Amino acid sequence: MIDEFRKSIFRVECGNEQGTCFLIAKGVALTVFHAVRDSELNKPIILNNEENIDIVASLSLLTCNECKSLDIAILDVPELCCSLPIINLHTCNDSLSGKKWSSRGYISAKGNDGLDIHENETTIISSYYNDLSLDRPKHDIDLNISAKWDSYNGMSGSPLFIDNSACGIINQETQQGYVAKELCALSFNKISKLLHKKGIIINNYDIKKIDIHFDDSATQSYKHIAVDDIRSLRDKLRSVCKEIRDARVQHYGRRAVNSNIELSKYPDAQVNAFKYRIFEACQEKLLELVEQGLNQELGLTEIREILSQFVDVSYNVIYERSTDYAYPIKNRDSIENTILSLIDECYLSFDEEGIYE
């Protein structure tokens, strides 16, 4: 899909702003308004890609105030009334969460070189909202990314491809710690009537419902766990095992960090559900161990045995529930790393203090 429409996707520059646009009809392109707002100050709109250089566009009269409020801009590009392929627009149903997506755009970090985002295990739609809201006035889709780049600035205006159809327009990114966390998009569902009035046709497209869903109840439960035990992984290990070596503590700490790195590729909703199911399984096992008379002082062999039991019960829960729900990872080594991460994040321990009321 990306290769088919590569020639029809352009870098757009206007004043100090940059973004992406794509052809939706002969001589007509779609982009985000914030990328071309300086055109209202008489700044030129210039389009470039691998095939066409310095194409002049203008803000179409079809770009009404309602379009601007949704951060949408329609461009007149008379120079492109040619044989370039047109990207047809489609509406979609609400079965988007968990679907894979792809796109092509022009991020600032790559200059004039376009960035292809192909479907893979990390390009997952993490959320689709039926309605816009005060908190989300301009987007209804959250897109998980692998965070290969610290910023995807310039990607705004790129087409959102789902199941080989263009179903939305990417319009912003969300960041955490100055690093891109997710991209956001506006589905054509929300602007179909608006574009229809302008003579731009949007087709209906029935995206097939996926069979495996996110474990939404676990996602919500994870957010409401009250953290009472503020000890770190190091503190929890040393409080029960005086003989443990610094090298062993550091080894476990690295594994906890590796878990966070591994899970950062996946949607937050999926990760939180995964962590909650592991937390619940380990809580039950820890309670059982305490009821059986868990010693306050443990040797390294006993620490390893407790971890092994935590892994066993967690693996069984994730494996069984995977028949109905999608979890990011399922191998025992990664599950153990996640358990160590949960211990470090104050959700579990090797003693009774780790039991949450």
Residue, then its C-alpha position, 0 to 999 in steps of 0.5 A: m500500500i505504501d509503495e503503491f501511493r509513494k508518489s502521491i504523498f508529499r512533504v508540505e512546507c509553509g512558513n516555519e511549519q512542516g507536515t505531510c499531505f496526500l492526494i485525494a482527488k486530481g489537483v486536490a490534497l489533504t493535510v493538517f491545518h496547523a502545517v499550512r496555517d501560515s498561508e493565511l499570512n501569505k506564506p507559500i505552500i510548497l510540496n516536495n517528494e521523490e518525483n516532484i520538486d517545489i510544487v506550489a499549492s494553495l489553501s482551498l476555499l473548501t477549507c472552512n472554519e469547521c475544517k480548521s477546528l478539526d485541524i484539517a486543510i484541503l489544498d488546491v494543487p493544479e500542477l498535480c492534475c496528472s496521472l498520479p494515483i489517488i488515495n481513496l478515503h474510507t470510513c470504518n467501523d468501530s472494530l479498530s482496537g488491536k488492528k495493525w496500521s501503516s503510513r508514510g510521512y516526512i518527519s523533520a529528523k529525516g529532512n526530505d527523505g520520507l519515512d515508511i511505517h510498515e505494519n509490524e508487531t508494534t504498529i497497533i491501534s491502541s484505542y478508538y473512540n466513538d466520539l470526540s471530546l473536550d480532552r480529544p477535540k481533534h483525534d479519535i484514534d491512538l496509534n502505538i509506535s516503536a519510538k524509533w525516533d524521539s519525535y515524529n514532528g512532520m508526520s502530521g498530515s500523513p494517511l493512516f492505512i488500515d487493512n490496505s485502506a486509507c481510513g484516517i489522517i495522522n494529526q499529532e504525537t504524544q510525548q513522555g519525557y520528550v520522547a514520542k509515545e504515541l501518534c494520534a489520528l482523526s478517522f474519516n468517520k468524523i469528517s465524512k459529511l464535511l468532505h461530502k459537502k465539498g464533493i469529496i467522496i468517502n467510501n464505506y469500508d467494513i474492517k473485519k472484527i479481530d478475534i482476540h481483544f485487549d484485556d480491558s478489565a485488567t487494564q483498568s484494574y492495574k490503574h487502580i492498584a494503590v502502591d503502599d510498599i515504597r521499597s525498591l527491588r534492592d531494598k526488598l532483596r536485602s530486607v529478606c536476604k542479607e547474604i545476597r551479593d551486590a552483583r546478584v542485586q544488580h543482575y536482577g535490576r538489569r533484568a527489570v530495566n530490560s523488561n520495561i524496554e521490551l514492553s515499551k514497544y507495545p500499547d500501554a493498554q496491552v502492557n498494563a493488562f499483562k502486568y495486572r494479570i501477573f501481579e494478581a497471580c503473584q499476589e495469590k502465590l505470595l499470600e499462599l506462601v505467607e499462610q504456609g509460614l514464609n520465613q522472614e530470613l531467606g537464602l538465595t536459593e529460597i529467593r530463586e524458588i519464590l521467583s520460580q513459583f511466581v513465574d509458574v503461576s504467571y505463565n499459566v495465567i497468561y497462557e490460558r487467557s491468551t485464547d481470548y485476549a492479546y498479551p504482548i509477550k508469553n515466554r517465561d524469561s520475559i515474564e520473570n523480567t516483568i515480575l522483577s520490574l513489578i517488584d521494583e515498582c513496589y507492587l510485589s515483594f518476597d515478604e508479607e509487606g508485598i501483600y496488598e489489601 
